[in-house]
Structure formats: structure tokens, C-alpha cells
């Protein structure tokens, strides 16, 4: 069976986004309504400025006792998130996530068209296992090369 790509694997094929002046509270409401773990922070018409995730809300807002109604998403977002092409294999995307320590990758088509966000939750166990094996191999090679 051929391996799936990230676009085929996305559970939600729409873009969840807000402008940079939106509040963290608005971001949490949008993510809750869309049942997703991230929101892209965009400048119209389609410029990705950053991404806010559930983890960002926990570590950059709640854990620091910031007011979600007055804190802007631009203050807590991860700026310039790494993006992948729709044809990126799921195991490659998961490997990127493992090595770089994040769980969401915006998918960008030619012409900078935002297609959505691939989440590690969109990967199948075998694809995660494959990526973990490759990550372990890469680590062993790096250790051997010094």
C-alpha cells in the first residue's frame, strides 16, 4: 500500500485562521468550535504570520497568568511556522515534527495557497512508527559522525 501524503491525511480540509489582533480568548473559541488544536494567524489575503496551538495557550498564556481577553495572538504565536507541500509524505512530516518538537504543520500549495494544517493526530500508528525509526537512525548517524 502506497504511503499517504499530508493532504490526503488531513482530518479537516479547511483553514482555521484569525488576524494578528485577535485575542487569545477568540483563538480558544475558534479552535473549540472547529474541534482543532491550532489556528493560523494570517494577514489578508493569505499571508501566514504564525500559528497558535493548544500548547501555546497552556505555556504562554495560562502558565504565565496572562489575561486571555486582552492578550493578542500575535504576542503568543509561533512566528513564521515551518510549512510543507501537500505531497509531503506523512512519515516525512512526522519526522520533521519529532526532530523539531512541534505537532502542527501548515500545508501550502503552489502559489502560497494555504490548504490547512496537518496535525500529528492525522498520522496513522505505522507512519509514526516509521518516522520514529528514521529519527532514531538519524540520531545514531549524528552520534557516530560526532
C-alpha positions as CSV (number, residue, x, y, z in Angstrom):
1,X,0.0,0.0,0.0
2,X,1.4,3.4,-1.0
3,X,2.1,5.8,1.8
4,X,-0.3,8.7,2.2
5,X,0.7,12.3,1.8
6,X,-0.2,15.0,4.3
7,X,-3.1,16.5,2.3
8,X,-4.7,13.1,2.0
9,X,-4.4,12.6,5.7
10,X,-5.7,15.9,7.0
11,X,-8.8,15.4,9.1
12,X,-10.0,18.9,8.4
13,X,-9.8,20.3,4.9
14,X,-10.5,23.9,5.8
15,X,-8.3,26.7,7.1
16,X,-8.9,27.9,10.6
17,X,-7.4,31.4,10.9
18,X,-7.6,34.7,12.7
19,X,-5.9,38.1,12.3
20,X,-2.9,39.1,14.5
21,X,-5.1,41.5,16.6
22,X,-7.5,38.8,17.7
23,X,-7.4,37.9,21.4
24,X,-6.2,34.6,22.8
25,X,-9.8,34.1,24.1
26,X,-11.1,34.3,20.5
27,X,-8.4,31.8,19.3
28,X,-9.5,29.3,22.0
29,X,-13.2,29.8,21.0
30,X,-12.4,29.3,17.3
31,X,-10.3,26.2,18.0
32,X,-13.0,24.8,20.2
33,X,-15.8,25.4,17.6
34,X,-13.7,23.9,14.8
35,X,-12.5,21.0,17.1
36,X,-8.9,21.5,16.2
37,X,-5.7,22.1,18.1
38,X,-4.3,25.1,16.2
39,X,-5.2,28.3,14.4
40,X,-3.2,30.1,11.8
41,X,-2.5,33.8,12.3
42,X,-2.9,35.4,8.9
43,X,-2.8,38.8,7.3
44,X,-5.3,39.1,4.4
45,X,-5.4,37.8,1.8
46,X,-3.3,34.8,2.6
47,X,0.0,35.6,4.4
48,X,0.8,33.3,7.3
49,X,2.3,35.2,10.1
50,X,2.3,32.5,12.7
51,X,0.4,29.7,14.4
52,X,-1.2,29.4,17.8
53,X,-1.6,25.9,19.3
54,X,-3.2,24.4,22.4
55,X,0.3,24.1,23.8
56,X,0.9,27.8,23.2
57,X,-2.3,28.7,25.1
58,X,-1.2,26.5,28.0
59,X,2.5,27.5,28.2
60,X,2.4,31.1,27.0
61,X,-0.9,32.2,28.5
62,X,-2.3,30.1,31.3
63,X,1.1,29.2,32.9
64,X,2.0,32.9,32.9
65,X,-1.4,34.0,34.2
66,X,-2.0,36.3,31.2
67,X,-5.5,37.6,30.6
68,X,-6.9,35.7,27.5
69,X,-9.3,38.6,26.7
70,X,-6.6,41.2,26.4
71,X,-3.6,39.2,25.2
72,X,-3.3,39.3,21.4
73,X,-2.5,36.1,19.4
74,X,0.4,37.9,17.9
75,X,2.0,38.1,21.3
76,X,2.0,34.3,21.9
77,X,2.1,32.8,18.4
78,X,5.0,30.9,16.9
79,X,6.0,33.2,14.1
80,X,6.8,32.0,10.6
81,X,5.9,28.4,11.1
82,X,7.5,25.7,9.0
83,X,5.2,24.7,6.2
84,X,5.1,21.6,4.0
85,X,3.8,20.9,0.5
86,X,0.6,18.8,0.1
87,X,2.5,15.9,-1.4
88,X,4.9,15.6,1.6
89,X,4.7,12.0,2.9
90,X,3.1,11.6,6.3
91,X,6.2,9.8,7.7
92,X,8.4,12.7,6.5
93,X,6.1,15.2,8.1
94,X,6.1,13.3,11.4
95,X,9.9,13.1,11.3
96,X,10.0,16.9,10.9
97,X,7.7,17.2,13.9
98,X,9.7,14.8,16.1
99,X,13.0,16.4,15.2
100,X,11.8,20.0,15.6
101,X,9.5,19.5,18.6
102,X,6.1,20.5,17.2
103,X,2.8,18.9,16.4
104,X,1.3,21.0,13.6
105,X,2.4,21.8,10.1
106,X,0.6,24.2,7.8
107,X,0.2,22.8,4.3
108,X,0.9,25.3,1.5
109,X,0.2,24.6,-2.2
110,X,1.9,26.3,-5.1
111,X,1.2,30.0,-5.2
112,X,1.3,30.1,-1.4
113,X,-2.3,28.8,-1.1
114,X,-2.9,27.6,2.4
115,X,-4.8,24.3,2.4
116,X,-5.0,23.6,6.1
117,X,-2.9,22.2,8.9
118,X,-1.5,18.7,9.3
119,X,-1.5,17.5,12.9
120,X,0.4,14.6,14.3
121,X,-3.1,13.2,15.2
122,X,-3.7,12.8,11.4
123,X,-0.9,10.2,11.2
124,X,-1.5,6.5,11.5
125,X,0.4,4.5,14.0
126,X,2.5,2.8,11.3
127,X,3.5,6.2,9.9
128,X,4.5,7.4,13.3
129,X,6.5,4.2,13.9
130,X,8.3,4.6,10.6
131,X,9.2,8.2,11.4
132,X,10.4,7.2,14.9
133,X,12.6,4.6,13.4
134,X,14.1,7.1,11.0
135,X,14.6,9.6,13.8
136,X,16.5,7.0,15.8
137,X,18.6,6.2,12.8
138,X,19.4,9.8,12.2
139,X,20.4,10.3,15.8
140,X,22.7,7.3,15.7
141,X,24.3,8.6,12.5
142,X,24.8,12.0,14.1
143,X,26.3,10.4,17.2
144,X,28.7,8.4,15.0
145,X,29.7,11.4,13.0
146,X,30.4,13.4,16.2
